């Protein structure tokens, strides 16, 4: 479960960064030259024609086009959703740890009772 939380936190960070990048594009003038990533290590030259329209990767090869406000809203909603999921998983982890502690306590108590009974027998 800790791995799940870490994965959700990583995804949340990516959505937060994406929202911040979209918001910062208002400062970029039109017709600015940029490098567009094709892969993690390959870029091509590009030109910004409209700094208010964004193509957002929504997963499994699907993209949506949104204006700045709608794109920022999309990323905020994703972050909020992930925050709720992280909270749910964290609560589940806490509950399981409590149950484990209770089980260990009960196990130790039973072992002590067994030792006491053995020591009382002649």
C-alpha positions in Angstrom: 0.0 0.0 0.0 2.9 2.3 0.7 3.9 1.8 -3.0 0.4 2.8 -4.0 0.6 6.1 -2.0 4.0 6.8 -3.6 2.7 6.3 -7.1 -0.3 8.5 -6.4 2.0 11.2 -4.9 4.2 11.0 -8.1 1.1 11.4 -10.3 -0.2 14.3 -8.2 3.2 16.1 -8.5 3.1 15.7 -12.3 -0.4 17.1 -12.5 0.6 20.0 -10.2 3.6 20.8 -12.4 1.5 20.6 -15.5 -1.0 23.1 -14.1 1.8 25.4 -13.1 3.3 25.2 -16.6 0.0 26.0 -18.2 -0.5 29.0 -15.9 3.0 30.3 -16.7 2.4 30.2 -20.5 0.5 33.5 -20.3 3.9 35.2 -20.1 5.2 33.6 -23.3 4.7 35.8 -26.3 3.1 34.5 -29.5 5.5 33.3 -32.2 8.1 32.3 -29.7 10.5 29.5 -30.7 10.4 26.5 -28.3 11.6 22.9 -28.2 8.8 20.4 -28.3 9.6 17.0 -26.7 8.8 14.0 -29.0 10.4 11.5 -26.5 12.2 11.8 -23.2 15.4 12.5 -25.1 14.4 13.9 -28.5 13.1 17.4 -29.2 12.0 19.4 -32.4 11.8 23.1 -32.9 8.3 24.6 -32.6 6.6 28.0 -32.6 3.9 29.1 -30.2 1.0 30.3 -32.3 -1.6 30.6 -29.5 -0.6 30.6 -25.8 -4.1 30.1 -24.7 -4.8 26.7 -26.3 -3.4 23.4 -24.9 -3.4 19.8 -25.9 -3.7 17.6 -22.8 -2.8 14.0 -22.6 -5.6 12.3 -20.7 -4.1 8.8 -21.0 -4.2 5.7 -23.3 -3.4 7.8 -26.3 -6.2 10.3 -26.0 -5.8 14.0 -26.0 -8.2 16.9 -25.4 -7.8 20.5 -26.4 -8.5 23.1 -23.8 -8.0 26.8 -23.2 -5.8 27.9 -20.3 -8.6 28.2 -17.7 -10.1 24.8 -18.6 -6.7 23.2 -18.6 -5.8 24.6 -15.2 -9.2 23.5 -13.9 -8.6 19.9 -15.3 -5.2 19.6 -13.5 -6.7 21.0 -10.2 -9.5 18.4 -10.3 -7.0 15.7 -10.9 -4.9 16.8 -7.9 -8.0 17.0 -5.7 -9.0 13.5 -6.8 -5.5 12.1 -6.1 -5.4 13.9 -2.7 -8.7 12.1 -1.7 -7.3 8.7 -2.9 -4.1 9.2 -0.9 -6.2 10.0 2.2 -8.2 6.9 1.7 -5.2 4.7 1.4 -3.4 6.3 4.3 -6.5 5.7 6.5 -6.5 2.0 5.4 -2.9 1.7 6.3 -3.5 3.2 9.7 -6.4 0.9 10.4 -4.4 -2.1 9.3 -1.5 -1.1 11.5 -3.9 -0.7 14.5 -5.3 -4.2 13.8 -1.8 -5.6 13.6 -0.8 -4.0 16.8 -4.0 -5.3 18.5 -3.3 -8.8 17.2 0.3 -8.7 18.4 -0.8 -7.5 21.8 -3.4 -10.3 22.0 -0.8 -12.8 20.9 1.7 -11.7 23.6 -1.0 -11.8 26.2 -1.9 -15.3 25.2 1.7 -16.4 25.4 2.1 -14.9 28.8 -1.0 -16.7 30.1 0.3 -20.0 28.7 3.6 -19.4 30.5 1.9 -18.6 33.7 -0.3 -21.8 33.4 2.8 -23.9 32.8 4.6 -22.5 35.7 1.7 -23.1 38.0 1.4 -26.8 37.1 3.4 -29.1 39.4 
